Amino acid sequence: MNILFLISEVEDIIKTGGLADVGKALPIALQERGHKVIIVLPLYKALSDGVGMATAMPEQVLHVHNQAYHFGVKQLDLHGLDVYFVDHPYFSHNASPYSEEGSSNAQRFAMFSLAALKIARELNFKPDIVHTHDWHTSIANYFIKSNYLQRHTLIDDAAFFASTKTVLTIHNAAFQGVCALSQVPILDAYAHTQVNTDNGYLNLLKTGIVYADRICPVSPSYAKEIQDHIGSHGIADVIHQAPHKVFGILNGCDYSQWDPSTDTLIPHNYSADNLEGKAKCKSALQKQAKLKAQKSIPLFGMVCRATQQKGFGYLMPILSDFLQHRVQLVIMGTGDPVITQELHQIAEKHADRFTFIEAFSPEFAHLIEAGSDFFLMPSEFEPCGLNQMYSLAYGTIPIVREVGGLADTVIDAQYENATGFVFKDPTPLALLNCLRKIVLISQEQPQVIAKMQERGMATRFTWERAAQQYEMVYED
C-alpha cells in the first residue's frame, strides 16, 4: 500500500515527546513490511538551516478564498524513508513547534495538512491510506472526505483522493486543538458547517474523529477509556457516533535504544543471564544521586514530567510516609513548579533517602532505568506509556496504576506470570499500600521479585507487531 504519514514530530529530526518515537518507528516497520511510506513534516525553525535537505520541487501555492499560501518543499532520507517538509513562515518563524506566534496552531496545522496533500499530488503519490496523528494533522481527514479540495480547486485532479482511506491515531486525547473559528481563516464559511464546533470554537481532534475511517488509540485499554465519558477527555460523544471505527493498537518499543546489553549510556551492560552489571549500575546511580551505596536497600526510580497526569496527585500526599521505610528514591523531571518545589522540600528533609533532579538528561534517564530496582508510574491516565516497557527490558520492576497502556503491559503480582505491581484506585492510599506491599515482599520474598524480573526481561513489545496490527486495520 501507499501510506501518507502526517505527523508533527519524528525522532532523529524533531522531538518534544513520545509522539516522535512513533513518527520514526512505525513508518520504518511498515516499510520493512513492503509498504511505501512517505512522511510529511513542518519545517520548524530548529530545522530551517536545512542541513542534509534537498529542494524537492518548485515553490507551491494554495489559493484559498483570496489568500495565497506559498510554501517550499524540502526532502531528506531517514533510514530509507522519504521525508518531505513544508517550508512556510508559520513554522520557520516560530520559536518552538507549537508556539502561536502570529497565527493560531489550528490555522498553522490546517495549512500544513493541506500543503501535505498538495505535495502528495505533485509527487503523484496516490495514497491508499492517509495516516494522521492527534489534533495536529487530524483535520486532513476532513479535507480528504469532504468537498473542500474541489471547492477551492486545490488539486488538479478531483478524483485523486477518491479512494483514499483515513486512519487517525490518538496518542493523547487530553489535547484537542480547540480554537476560535475566527482564528482559522483557511476554513471558509461552508467549512464552518462541516467541522466540529462548539459555540464558535473549532475542535480539530473531534473533527478528525468524525471524518476518519478508522480510529486507533495507542492501547486497547485506552480505546475503551475514550469511549467512557469519565475517561474520554470529552470526546466520547463523537466516538459514540461510530464505535465500530475504534481499534486500540499498543505502541512498540525501540529496543535498539533500550537494551541493557548494548546500551552505551549506562556504565555497565548486563543481560537476563548475567545481572552483575545491573548491580554495578545501581551503585553508580546511588553514587551520582548522593545516596548510600547499599545493595540491600530497595531503590525506586521515576522519570517523567512533574504533572498531575503522571500521578503526582497520588504520590505527593504519601511521599513523606513512604520515606519512613528503609527505601531510596530518585526522581528526575521538570514541570509544574508547585510540584517541583514540594519535591525539593521533601528531598531536603530526607536527603539520605530521596534525591530529586529538576532537569532532564538522556544519560541519567537510562541510568535510572538500569540502576533502580523498581520504577514508579502511578499515572492518572496513560494512553500507552513507554517507560514501563523500558523498565521491563532493564529488569526494573514497574509500579503502575491500572489504566491505559500500563494495564495492557504490566501483569500484577497476584498472578503467576507477574511482571510488576499494579494498583487500581485513583487515591494516594492505594499507592501507599502498593508501595508498602513491595517493600515487604522485597525483604521477605526476594525470590518472587527475581522471578518477576526474569519474566519482565523476556517480555517484548515490538514495532513489528504494531505494524502488523496497523496493516490489518489498513486492509480492513
Stockholm file with secondary structure:
# STOCKHOLM 1.0

chainA/1-476         MNILFLISEVEDIIKTGGLADVGKALPIALQERGHKVIIVLPLYKALSDGVGMATAMPEQVLHVHNQAYHFGVKQLDLHGLDVYFVDHPYFSHNASPYSEEGSSNAQRFAMFSLAALKIARELNFKPDIVHTHDWHTSIANYFIKSNYLQRHTLIDDAAFFASTKTVLTIHNAAFQGVCALSQVPILDAYAHTQVNTDNGYLNLLKTGIVYADRICPVSPSYAKEIQDHIGSHGIADVIHQAPHKVFGILNGCDYSQWDPSTDTLIPHNYSADNLEGKAKCKSALQKQAKLKAQKSIPLFGMVCRATQQKGFGYLMPILSDFLQHRVQLVIMGTGDPVITQELHQIAEKHADRFTFIEAFSPEFAHLIEAGSDFFLMPSEFEPCGLNQMYSLAYGTIPIVREVGGLADTVIDAQYENATGFVFKDPTPLALLNCLRKIVLISQEQPQVIAKMQERGMATRFTWERAAQQYEMVYED
#=GR chainA/1-476 SS CEEEEECSCBTTTBCSSTHHHHHHHHHHHHHHTTCEEEEEEECCGGGTTCTTCEEEEEEEEEEETTEEEEEEEEEEEETTEEEEEEECHHHHTSSSTTCCSSSCHHHHHHHHHHHHHHHHHHTTCCCSEEEEEHHHHHHHHHHHHSSHHHHTTCSSCTTTTTTCEEEEEESCTTCCCEEEGGGCTTSCHHHHTTSCEETTEEEHHHHHHHHCSEEEESSHHHHHHTTSTTTSTTCHHHHTTCGGGBCCCCCCCCTTTSCTTTCTTSSSCCBTTBCHHHHHHHHHHHHHTTCCCCTTSCEEEEESCBSTTTTHHHHGGGHHHHTTSSCEEEEECCBCHHHHHHHHHHHHHTTTTEEEECSCCHHHHHHHHHHCSEEEECCSCCSSCSHHHHHHHTTCEEEEESSHHHHHHCCCTTSTTCCSEEECSSSHHHHHHHHHHHHHHHHHCHHHHHHHHHHHHTCCCCHHHHHHHHHHHHHC
#=GC SS_cons         CEEEEECSCBTTTBCSSTHHHHHHHHHHHHHHTTCEEEEEEECCGGGTTCTTCEEEEEEEEEEETTEEEEEEEEEEEETTEEEEEEECHHHHTSSSTTCCSSSCHHHHHHHHHHHHHHHHHHTTCCCSEEEEEHHHHHHHHHHHHSSHHHHTTCSSCTTTTTTCEEEEEESCTTCCCEEEGGGCTTSCHHHHTTSCEETTEEEHHHHHHHHCSEEEESSHHHHHHTTSTTTSTTCHHHHTTCGGGBCCCCCCCCTTTSCTTTCTTSSSCCBTTBCHHHHHHHHHHHHHTTCCCCTTSCEEEEESCBSTTTTHHHHGGGHHHHTTSSCEEEEECCBCHHHHHHHHHHHHHTTTTEEEECSCCHHHHHHHHHHCSEEEECCSCCSSCSHHHHHHHTTCEEEEESSHHHHHHCCCTTSTTCCSEEECSSSHHHHHHHHHHHHHHHHHCHHHHHHHHHHHHTCCCCHHHHHHHHHHHHHC
//
